[in-house]
Amino acid sequence: MRKFLPFILVALIVCASSCTKEYICQCVVKYSGNPPALPDSSVFEFAIKDKKDEAAKKCEANSASLTQDNITMDEKCRLY
């Protein structure tokens, strides 16, 4: 058993360090501006399969803010 202990430990370390999980990215879209009848805020979600740090970066990269014709669309995304 002692002969196999180093191999088991190495296998556990490799498996633990390369784990990827599926995370949910949630984006909230809000509209603001002067024109009437702007859409309500909306929320959408999508899955990202990666390591937690990389998944958070990919999710937050979808955040954006855009202004056109006095209407501002603000989209904020975060890992959830």
N, C-alpha and C positions, 0 to 999 in steps of 0.2 A: 504493500500500500504506500509506503514512503517513496517508492520509486515513481509512482504516478502523481504524487502530490504537486510537484512543480508543473507538470503538464496540465493538470486540472486548474491550477491557479492562473497559468498563462491563458488558457482557454476562457476562463471567466473574465479576465481583464480585457481580452480582445472583444468578447461579446458585449461587455458592458460599455466599452468605449465607442463602439461603432453602432450603437442602437439608434434606430430612427423610429419615431412615433408619428402618428397622424394627429395634427393639431388643427383647431378650427380658427380661422381668421374671420373676425367680424368687422364689417365696415358700416359706419353710420354716415349717411348722406343728408346734409341739411342745405336748404335753399334760403336765401335772404335777398332782399332788394325791394324796390318801390312798386313794381307792377303787381296788381292783385292776382289772386288765383295761382300762386306758386304752389307746387306740390308739397305735401307734407314730408316730413323727414322719413327716410326709409332705411331699412337695415337689411344687409345681405351677408351671407356667410359662405365660405368655401374652405375646403380641406387643403392642408399643406402637409406633405409627408417628408420630414427632415429632422435633423437634430433641433433641439429647442431654440438655441441661439440663431441658427440659420433660418428657421421657420419664422421667428420674430422679425428678422431683417426683411425677409421676403414679404411678410404681411404688411409691415409698416411702409414698405416701398410703394404700396398701392395707395397711400394717402396722397391727397391732392387738393388744391384749391384753385378755382377758376372763376374769373369775373368776365362777363360779356354782357353788353347792353344793360348795365346797371343791375344785373342779377349775379349773385355770387353763389357758387356751388362749393361747399366745403365737405370733403370726404376724409374721415379719420378712420384708420384701420388699426386694430390691435389684436394680439393673440388672445384667445379666449378659452 
